[in-house]
Amino acid sequence: MSTIRPRRSALYMPGSNARALEKAREIAADVLILDLEDAVAPDAKATAREQVCAAVKAGGYGRRELVIRVNGTGTPWFTEDLAAATEAKPQAILIPKVSAPETLHEVGGLLNGLWADPAIAIWAMIETPLAILDVERIARAARDPVTRLSCFVMGTNDLAKETRARFVPGRPPMLPWLTSALLAARAHGIDILDGVYNDIKDEAGFLAECEQGRDLGFDGRTLIHPSQVAVANAVFAPDEAELTKARAVIAAFDLPENAGKGAIQLDGRMVELLHAEMARRTVALADAIAA
Protein backbone atom coordinates (compact mmCIF):
# COMPACT_ATOMS: atom_id res chain seq x y z
CA MET A 1 0.00 0.00 0.00
CA SER A 2 1.37 3.45 -0.94
CA THR A 3 2.13 5.87 1.87
CA ILE A 4 -0.97 7.59 3.18
CA ARG A 5 -0.77 11.28 4.02
CA PRO A 6 -3.59 12.46 6.34
CA ARG A 7 -5.49 15.39 4.84
CA ARG A 8 -8.39 15.54 7.30
CA SER A 9 -8.23 19.31 7.69
CA ALA A 10 -6.99 21.84 5.12
CA LEU A 11 -7.13 25.37 6.49
CA TYR A 12 -7.09 28.40 4.18
CA MET A 13 -4.81 31.16 5.50
CA PRO A 14 -4.89 34.65 3.90
CA GLY A 15 -1.45 35.34 2.48
CA SER A 16 -1.73 39.07 3.13
CA ASN A 17 -2.02 38.54 6.91
CA ALA A 18 1.50 38.09 8.29
CA ARG A 19 0.20 37.41 11.81
CA ALA A 20 -2.04 34.60 10.53
CA LEU A 21 0.90 33.00 8.69
CA GLU A 22 2.89 33.06 11.93
CA LYS A 23 0.00 31.71 14.01
CA ALA A 24 -0.52 28.86 11.50
CA ARG A 25 2.65 27.21 12.82
CA GLU A 26 0.70 26.31 15.97
CA ILE A 27 -2.59 25.16 14.38
CA ALA A 28 -3.21 21.40 14.33
CA ALA A 29 -4.40 21.27 10.70
CA ASP A 30 -2.97 18.52 8.47
CA VAL A 31 -2.73 20.98 5.56
CA LEU A 32 -2.28 24.76 5.41
CA ILE A 33 -3.42 26.41 2.17
CA LEU A 34 -1.57 29.73 2.06
CA ASP A 35 -3.82 31.80 -0.16
CA LEU A 36 -2.84 34.36 -2.78
CA GLU A 37 -6.23 34.25 -4.52
CA ASP A 38 -9.73 34.82 -3.06
CA ALA A 39 -8.60 35.93 0.41
CA VAL A 40 -6.33 38.69 -0.97
CA ALA A 41 -7.41 42.06 -2.39
CA PRO A 42 -5.86 43.07 -5.76
CA ASP A 43 -3.66 45.79 -4.22
CA ALA A 44 -2.27 43.31 -1.68
CA LYS A 45 -1.35 40.53 -4.13
CA ALA A 46 2.37 41.35 -4.36
CA THR A 47 2.76 41.68 -0.58
CA ALA A 48 0.89 38.41 -0.02
CA ARG A 49 3.11 36.60 -2.54
CA GLU A 50 6.24 37.88 -0.80
CA GLN A 51 5.00 37.01 2.69
CA VAL A 52 3.73 33.52 1.81
CA CYS A 53 6.89 32.50 -0.03
CA ALA A 54 9.09 33.86 2.78
CA ALA A 55 7.03 31.90 5.33
CA VAL A 56 7.35 28.64 3.35
CA LYS A 57 11.11 29.14 2.96
CA ALA A 58 11.50 29.93 6.67
CA GLY A 59 9.73 26.69 7.63
CA GLY A 60 8.85 25.87 11.21
CA TYR A 61 5.50 24.31 10.26
CA GLY A 62 6.42 20.82 11.46
CA ARG A 63 4.64 17.97 9.69
CA ARG A 64 1.93 20.24 8.27
CA GLU A 65 1.59 20.01 4.50
CA LEU A 66 2.09 23.45 2.95
CA VAL A 67 0.14 24.35 -0.17
CA ILE A 68 0.26 27.72 -1.94
CA ARG A 69 -2.91 28.69 -3.80
CA VAL A 70 -1.87 30.93 -6.67
CA ASN A 71 -4.11 33.20 -8.71
CA GLY A 72 -5.77 31.70 -11.79
CA THR A 73 -3.95 31.13 -15.08
CA GLY A 74 -5.80 33.97 -16.81
CA THR A 75 -5.02 36.62 -14.20
CA PRO A 76 -2.24 39.26 -14.26
CA TRP A 77 -0.65 37.70 -11.15
CA PHE A 78 -0.38 34.06 -12.23
CA THR A 79 3.08 34.04 -13.86
CA GLU A 80 4.79 35.74 -10.91
CA ASP A 81 2.81 33.64 -8.42
CA LEU A 82 3.87 30.38 -10.06
CA ALA A 83 7.54 31.39 -10.31
CA ALA A 84 7.68 32.55 -6.67
CA ALA A 85 5.80 29.50 -5.38
CA THR A 86 8.12 27.18 -7.33
CA GLU A 87 11.14 28.83 -5.74
CA ALA A 88 9.62 28.58 -2.25
CA LYS A 89 9.11 24.79 -2.64
CA PRO A 90 5.84 24.03 -0.83
CA GLN A 91 4.53 20.45 -0.93
CA ALA A 92 1.94 21.53 -3.51
CA ILE A 93 0.66 24.44 -5.58
CA LEU A 94 -3.12 24.78 -5.82
CA ILE A 95 -4.48 26.01 -9.17
CA PRO A 96 -7.92 27.68 -9.00
CA LYS A 97 -10.69 27.48 -11.61
CA VAL A 98 -9.40 24.40 -13.43
CA SER A 99 -12.11 23.76 -16.02
CA ALA A 100 -10.23 21.58 -18.52
CA PRO A 101 -7.25 19.19 -18.50
CA GLU A 102 -5.37 21.47 -20.90
CA THR A 103 -4.86 23.93 -18.01
CA LEU A 104 -2.98 21.26 -16.04
CA HIS A 105 -0.77 20.35 -19.00
CA GLU A 106 -0.01 24.05 -19.51
CA VAL A 107 0.93 24.49 -15.82
CA GLY A 108 3.04 21.32 -15.93
CA GLY A 109 4.94 22.65 -18.93
CA LEU A 110 5.58 25.96 -17.17
CA LEU A 111 6.89 24.14 -14.07
CA ASN A 112 9.30 22.18 -16.26
CA GLY A 113 10.48 25.47 -17.73
CA LEU A 114 11.07 26.80 -14.21
CA TRP A 115 13.08 23.65 -13.31
CA ALA A 116 10.62 23.10 -10.47
CA ASP A 117 11.53 20.57 -7.78
CA PRO A 118 9.96 17.23 -8.87
CA ALA A 119 8.54 16.84 -5.34
CA ILE A 120 6.15 19.80 -5.80
CA ALA A 121 2.67 18.46 -6.58
CA ILE A 122 -0.23 20.21 -8.28
CA TRP A 123 -3.69 20.39 -6.72
CA ALA A 124 -6.72 21.55 -8.73
CA MET A 125 -9.77 23.51 -7.61
CA ILE A 126 -12.98 22.03 -9.03
CA GLU A 127 -15.31 25.02 -8.84
CA THR A 128 -16.94 25.75 -12.19
CA PRO A 129 -19.83 24.18 -14.10
CA LEU A 130 -17.39 23.35 -16.94
CA ALA A 131 -15.10 21.55 -14.47
CA ILE A 132 -17.97 19.36 -13.27
CA LEU A 133 -19.01 18.57 -16.85
CA ASP A 134 -15.42 17.58 -17.73
CA VAL A 135 -14.27 16.25 -14.35
CA GLU A 136 -13.28 12.76 -15.50
CA ARG A 137 -10.92 14.10 -18.17
CA ILE A 138 -9.44 16.55 -15.65
CA ALA A 139 -8.80 13.71 -13.18
CA ARG A 140 -7.36 11.55 -15.97
CA ALA A 141 -4.66 14.21 -16.48
CA ALA A 142 -3.07 12.80 -13.29
CA ARG A 143 -1.94 9.80 -15.37
CA ASP A 144 0.44 12.10 -17.28
CA PRO A 145 3.41 12.79 -14.93
CA VAL A 146 3.94 16.24 -16.47
CA THR A 147 0.76 17.53 -14.78
CA ARG A 148 1.88 16.45 -11.26
CA LEU A 149 -1.84 16.32 -10.34
CA SER A 150 -2.39 14.63 -6.97
CA CYS A 151 -5.48 16.18 -5.38
CA PHE A 152 -8.85 17.82 -6.16
CA VAL A 153 -10.24 20.56 -3.93
CA MET A 154 -13.97 21.27 -4.21
CA GLY A 155 -14.81 24.97 -4.51
CA THR A 156 -18.41 24.82 -3.34
CA ASN A 157 -18.82 28.60 -2.89
CA ASP A 158 -17.86 29.27 -6.50
CA LEU A 159 -20.07 26.41 -7.70
CA ALA A 160 -23.00 27.93 -5.80
CA LYS A 161 -22.28 31.37 -7.31
CA GLU A 162 -22.04 30.02 -10.86
CA THR A 163 -25.08 27.75 -10.69
CA ARG A 164 -27.27 29.76 -8.24
CA ALA A 165 -27.65 26.62 -6.12
CA ARG A 166 -28.61 27.30 -2.51
CA PHE A 167 -26.79 26.20 0.62
CA VAL A 168 -29.30 23.94 2.35
CA PRO A 169 -28.89 21.17 4.98
CA GLY A 170 -27.78 17.91 3.38
CA ARG A 171 -26.60 19.77 0.23
CA PRO A 172 -29.03 18.03 -2.19
CA PRO A 173 -28.32 20.52 -5.03
CA MET A 174 -24.57 19.78 -4.83
CA LEU A 175 -24.54 16.04 -4.22
CA PRO A 176 -24.38 15.07 -7.93
CA TRP A 177 -21.39 17.41 -8.42
CA LEU A 178 -19.59 16.23 -5.29
CA THR A 179 -20.04 12.56 -6.13
CA SER A 180 -19.06 13.05 -9.80
CA ALA A 181 -15.79 14.70 -8.75
CA LEU A 182 -15.18 12.03 -6.12
CA LEU A 183 -15.71 9.19 -8.60
CA ALA A 184 -13.34 10.84 -11.08
CA ALA A 185 -10.67 11.33 -8.40
CA ARG A 186 -10.89 7.73 -7.24
CA ALA A 187 -10.91 6.38 -10.81
CA HIS A 188 -7.54 8.05 -11.41
CA GLY A 189 -5.92 7.60 -8.00
CA ILE A 190 -5.93 11.12 -6.59
CA ASP A 191 -7.11 12.53 -3.25
CA ILE A 192 -10.10 14.84 -2.95
CA LEU A 193 -11.08 17.40 -0.31
CA ASP A 194 -14.59 18.64 0.40
CA GLY A 195 -15.50 22.35 0.19
CA VAL A 196 -15.79 24.90 3.00
CA TYR A 197 -18.58 25.52 5.51
CA ASN A 198 -19.33 29.24 5.73
CA ASP A 199 -21.23 29.56 9.03
CA ILE A 200 -18.42 29.39 11.60
CA LYS A 201 -20.84 29.56 14.54
CA ASP A 202 -23.09 26.70 13.34
CA GLU A 203 -21.18 23.85 14.97
CA ALA A 204 -23.97 21.27 14.54
CA GLY A 205 -24.35 22.05 10.83
CA PHE A 206 -20.60 21.86 10.31
CA LEU A 207 -20.34 18.52 12.11
CA ALA A 208 -23.21 17.08 10.04
CA GLU A 209 -21.58 18.18 6.77
CA CYS A 210 -18.19 16.79 7.81
CA GLU A 211 -19.84 13.44 8.55
CA GLN A 212 -21.64 13.55 5.20
CA GLY A 213 -18.36 14.27 3.39
CA ARG A 214 -16.61 11.44 5.22
CA ASP A 215 -19.44 9.02 4.41
CA LEU A 216 -19.34 10.03 0.73
CA GLY A 217 -15.63 9.15 0.69
CA PHE A 218 -13.77 12.48 0.87
CA ASP A 219 -10.27 12.44 2.38
CA GLY A 220 -10.87 15.61 4.37
CA ARG A 221 -12.36 19.07 4.36
CA THR A 222 -11.21 22.58 3.50
CA LEU A 223 -11.73 25.05 6.34
CA ILE A 224 -12.00 28.80 6.76
CA HIS A 225 -11.39 29.14 10.52
CA PRO A 226 -9.04 27.47 13.04
CA SER A 227 -12.04 26.64 15.26
CA GLN A 228 -13.14 24.09 12.62
CA VAL A 229 -9.89 22.07 12.68
CA ALA A 230 -10.59 19.84 15.70
CA VAL A 231 -13.97 18.67 14.36
CA ALA A 232 -12.60 17.87 10.89
CA ASN A 233 -9.62 16.03 12.40
CA ALA A 234 -11.94 13.91 14.55
CA VAL A 235 -14.53 13.13 11.87
CA PHE A 236 -12.07 12.18 9.12
CA ALA A 237 -10.02 9.89 11.39
CA PRO A 238 -11.02 6.27 12.13
CA ASP A 239 -12.60 5.96 15.58
CA GLU A 240 -11.80 3.21 18.08
CA ALA A 241 -14.74 1.03 17.03
CA GLU A 242 -13.65 1.19 13.36
CA LEU A 243 -10.06 0.35 14.28
CA THR A 244 -11.07 -2.58 16.48
CA LYS A 245 -13.21 -3.99 13.66
CA ALA A 246 -10.48 -3.42 11.06
CA ARG A 247 -7.84 -5.16 13.18
CA ALA A 248 -10.17 -8.12 13.72
CA VAL A 249 -10.68 -8.51 9.95
CA ILE A 250 -6.91 -8.34 9.30
CA ALA A 251 -6.18 -10.84 12.09
CA ALA A 252 -8.80 -13.27 10.76
CA PHE A 253 -7.32 -13.26 7.25
CA ASP A 254 -3.82 -13.66 8.70
CA LEU A 255 -4.74 -16.96 10.40
CA PRO A 256 -2.98 -19.97 8.76
CA GLU A 257 -6.29 -21.76 8.20
CA ASN A 258 -7.58 -18.80 6.15
CA ALA A 259 -4.52 -18.51 3.89
CA GLY A 260 -5.54 -18.27 0.24
CA LYS A 261 -9.25 -17.85 1.01
CA GLY A 262 -11.21 -15.14 -0.81
CA ALA A 263 -14.00 -15.01 1.78
CA ILE A 264 -14.39 -16.09 5.39
CA GLN A 265 -17.01 -15.91 8.13
CA LEU A 266 -16.34 -13.50 11.00
CA ASP A 267 -18.83 -12.85 13.82
CA GLY A 268 -21.67 -14.19 11.70
CA ARG A 269 -20.80 -12.04 8.66
CA MET A 270 -19.25 -12.95 5.33
CA VAL A 271 -16.01 -11.00 4.93
CA GLU A 272 -14.11 -10.85 1.62
CA LEU A 273 -10.50 -10.04 0.76
CA LEU A 274 -11.58 -6.56 -0.35
CA HIS A 275 -12.75 -5.93 3.24
CA ALA A 276 -9.27 -6.89 4.44
CA GLU A 277 -7.78 -4.35 2.01
CA MET A 278 -10.16 -1.68 3.32
CA ALA A 279 -9.25 -2.64 6.90
CA ARG A 280 -5.53 -2.33 6.15
CA ARG A 281 -6.08 1.15 4.75
CA THR A 282 -8.07 2.16 7.88
CA VAL A 283 -5.24 1.00 10.14
CA ALA A 284 -2.59 2.64 7.92
CA LEU A 285 -4.49 5.95 8.07
CA ALA A 286 -4.71 5.74 11.88
CA ASP A 287 -0.97 4.98 12.05
CA ALA A 288 -0.16 7.93 9.77
CA ILE A 289 -2.28 10.25 11.96
CA ALA A 290 -0.59 8.95 15.12
CA ALA A 291 2.82 9.57 13.57
N, C-alpha and C positions, 0 to 999 in steps of 0.2 A: 504493500500500500504506500502511495506517495505521501510525503510529509504533509501533515495537515497544519494550516496556520489558522488559529482562531480569529474570526472576524465578526464576533458577536455584536460589537458596538463600534460604529465609525462616526466620530464626532467632527462636524464641520467647525473650523475655527477661522474667524475673519482675519485675513492676512494683514489688514491695515491696523489691527489692534496689537501693538507690541506687548502689552501687559497680558493679553489672552494667550499669545504664543508662549510667553514665559510660564504662565500658570498651567498650560497644557502638559508640561513636564510632570505634573503631579496627578493628573487625571487618569483614572483606571480604565480608559478606553483601550480596546485592542488596536484601533486604527485612529489616526488623527488626519483629517482632510484639511490641509492648510489652503484656504480658499483665496484665489485671486479674481474669481468671477463674480457671482451674484452678491456676495456679502461686501463687495468693495465698490465704492462710488468711482466714476470715471476719473475724477481728478486725484484719486488716491491710488490708482493702479500701479504707478511706478514705485511709490513708497512701499506698497504692499509686497510687490515683487522682490524688492531689495531686502525687506524685513524677513519674509518667509525663507528666502534662499540662505540668508545669513543664519537663521535659526536652525535650518536643516544641517548646514555645514558645521555649526557649533555643537550639535548633538545634545546629549544629556537627556534623551527621551526614553532611555532604557529599551525594553523589548517592544515598545509601541511601533506599529507600522506607520511610516510617514508617507503621505500621499499629497502631492501638490495638484490642486485643480487649477488648470490654466484657463485663460479666456478662449472662446471658441475659435475655430480655424478661420472664420470669415471676419474676425474683428481686428482692429488696428494693433492690438496688444499681443496677439498670438505668437508671432515670430520671436519677439523678445522674451516672452514668457517661457516658450519651449526651450530656447537656448539657455536661459538662466536656470530653469528647473533641471535641465540635463547636467549642467555644471555642478549643481548642488547635490545631485545623486540621492534623491529620495528612493524609497522602495518602489514607488509607482507614480505615474503622472496620469491624472484623470482628465479626459477630454470631454467637454460638454457637448450637448446637441449632436450626438453622432446619429445620423439618419440613414447612412448607407455605408457598406463595407469599404467603398473607395476612400472614405475619409481616413480609415485606419491604415490603409496601405500608403496613403499620402504621408501621414504622420510617421509611419515606420521608415519610409524613405528619408524623411527629414532627419530622424534620429540617427540613421546610418551616416548621413552627411555631417552630422555633428560629432561623430565618433562616440556616441553615447555608450556608457557602461552597459554591457549586455545584461546585467542584473536588473536594470530599471524596467519594470513592467508597464504596460498601458492598461488603464481601466477606462470604460466607456459609459457615459451617461445615456440611459435610454429614457428619453423625455419628450419625444415628439410623435405625432400620429404616424409620420413616415417611418420612424424607427420601429414602431410596433408592427406596421404592415410589412417591414422587411427584416424583422428581428432574427429570423433563422439565418439569413445570409450574413448578417452582421456578426452573429455568434460564430459562424463557420469560418470567418476571417481568422479566428484564433488558431486554425490549423496551418496557417502560413506563418512561420517563425518571424518574418519581417514585421508583422503587426504587433508582436509582443502582447497581444490581448490576453488578459488573465481574469478579468472580473467585469461584470455589469453592475451599474448602480442605477436603481430606478429613480427617476425624477418625477415624483407624483404631483408636485405642485405645478410644474410646467405642463404635464399632461392634462391636469385639470383646467389650466388656463387655456390651452389650445383646443380642448374638446368641449369646454363648458360643463364638464361633469361636476357633480356636487360631492363634497366630503360628507358622507353619511356613515353611521355605524355599520360595520361589516363590509364596507366598501364595495357593494354590489356593482356600481358602474365600472370599477377598475379591475375587478377580478379577472375578466378575460385577458386584459393587457398584462397583468402581473403573471398569470399562469403561462401565457404565450412566451413571455421573456424568460421565465424560469425553465420551461421545457427546452427552449433554444440553448440556454446556458448549459443545461445538463447534457444535452445531445452532443455538445462540442467541448465538454470537459472544463468549463470555467465556473468560477464562483459568481454569486449574485447576491446583492444587498437590497433590502427593501427600502422604500422611500422614508421621508421624514413625517413626524407627527407634530402638527403646528401648535396645538393647545398645550403649552407646557404645564399648566395647572391641572389639567384633566388626567389625573394619574390612572383612574380606572379605565378610561378610554384608551390610553396609551398601552397599558398592560394587555388589554383585550386585543389590540392590533398587533402587538409583539407576538402574542400567542398564535394569532391567526397566521402571521408571516412565518413563524416557526413551523406550524402545522402544514403550510403550503410547501415548505421545503427550502425557504431562504436560509442563507448562511448567517445572516445578521441583519442589523438595521442601521440606517443612517440617522444621526441625531443632531438636534440644533441647540441643545443645552446640556451642560454637565450633569444636571439633576436626573437626566434620563439614562445615564450610563449604567447604573447599578441594576435597573430593571431589565435592560437589554442583555446585560451580561448573565443575569440569572435565567432569563427565559430561553436564551439560545445556547445554554449549556445543559448537558444531560444531568437529570437529577438522580438522587441516590437509588430510587426505585428502578429507573431505566438502566442504571449501571449494574445493579444487582442482577436484573433480568439478562442483560447482555453478557455478563460474565458466566451466568449459568448456561446460556446457549453455547458459548465458546467451550466451556469445560465439557459439556456433553459431547460435542463433536470431536473433542480431543481424546476421548476415552478410546482405548485400543479396540474395544468391540464395535465401535462406530466408524472405524477407519474405512474410508472408501464409500461410505453410505451417502446417498443424495438427500435422504429424508429420514428423520428419526422421530420418536414420540418423546415429548418432554412435558411433564405435569399435565398429561391429558390432551396435549396439543400436538399437531403435526408441525414439525419444524424442518425447513429445508436448508440446503447449503447457502442459499442467498440470504437467509436470516442470520447465518453465522457471519457472512461478510458484512452485513449491516451492523451486527453486534461488535465486530472488530473495529469498525469505523467509529462507533459510539465511544468505545473504550479509548481509542487513539485520540479522539477529540478531547475527552476528559483529561487524558495524560498531557496533551499539548497545553490545555488551559492551566493545569497544575504547574507545569514547567514555567 
